[in-house]
Each structure stands twice: as structure tokens, then as C-alpha cells.
Amino acid sequence: MIASLANERLDGSGYHRGLSGAAIPATGRILAAADACRAMSEPRPHRPALSPKQAADELRREVRSGRLAADAVDAVLAAAGQRRAKRRAGPAGLTPREVEVLSLIARGASTRPVARTLGITVKTAGTHIERIYTKTGASTRSTATLYAMQHGLLDSLDPVDL
């Protein structure tokens, strides 16, 4: 069962089941990161093997794009002897901006007020929300709010004046 998860990605773009977020267990997330690292480190017909630093950089790009889990990539790189990247991200690999967006939606803001408050486009706010859901395994605003509360991302429960 676990071996079948090697090609699954957090954003649902993997195969063969197309699982996403919390549907991929920790063992599957680690296996996916390890499999990607190994594949990058081997020569392929279309490219030479990547150096350990190049592979680490590529894995970190996969984390930023929401395809691989940050904690799984960190574990794989540590096992491979790579030093951990200094990450300014929050839990589940959330960027500081995603933490801001999560805080707003947890307080009841919808996409348009989030965009207006942060001075970003509605589309960008929507993209942030989608990535937050993927990274945290949330499927609704209520589960995203619960996640924010469990991880101490809300200073208070006061609603935002939007």
C-alpha cells in the first residue's frame, strides 16, 4: 500500500490515485520525497544526474509549489546528509503570507475581503486559500480554522473588521 503512494503529490497532481493533502499519510509523503530525490540524483536519458545541492534546491521548489511536504523533504535531505534549509514558514510549510491569509479566513473573511485587506488581487487571495487547504489538509473553512487554532496561529478569536 505505501509503495503505491510514491508518486502522489500534496496538490493532487500525482498518480495513480490522485490523492491530495491529508489523504496521503506521513509514510507516503516521506516516500514521495525520497523517490523524487533519488530520481533527481540519477542520470536520465534527457539529463545528467543532479548534484546533491541541485536536487535539494529542486525538492525545495517542489515544497514551495505545494507538491511535496516540507517536513518530508527536510527528513529526506537530513538522511542524505544535506543541511536543513532555514525556513521562515509556519506549520505544514505555510509561508508567512499564507499564515496571514489563514488568520483572516479563520476570523470569517471571505476571498474578496482577504484580498482587500492584504492589497492583493482576488485571484491571488484565492490561490493562497487553495494552497492553505492543500498544505493543511483542510477541505472547508471550519477545518482550516480548527487547524489555525490547534497550531497557535490566532492571537484571539475576535472577528476581523472587514
Phi, psi and omega in degrees: 000311183296320181301330180287352181265000186300334183251009176281149180232148183304326183275004178085003183276356181280190180217160018258344180265339183072030179293158177215162174049230185293347179289345178261115181293163182305320179297322178291323179294319179293316179298320179297317179294317180295318180297317179295318180298314181297316180298322179291332184275354180254145176292145177236161180302329183265355180195154175285168176298142176281148175291162177305320179293318178297317179297317179298317178298318180294319177298320179293327174296321178296324176294312181299329180278354178086013182271324180241152181281132182301316182294325179291316178296317178301317180295317180294315180294323177295318179295331180274002178087010178273144176282151181289143175286144174284114185252130177265020184269161177272195179300151180062019179078017178293134176286163177304322179294319179295326176296319176300313181296316179300318178300318180292314182289331177292337178266007173105001181286140173268181187301313182297312177297327176299312180300314181296316181297320184267355179069038178236170179285159178299321179297317179296318177300317178298321177296317177301316181297317178299317180293323177299314180300316181296311184293325183267349182079013180279150176237351179219165177297326180294321178287329175293320178297316178299317178301313181299318180294316182296333183255014175066031182269359179244122178290322179210172179262013178294135178291153179279142176281099181245000000 
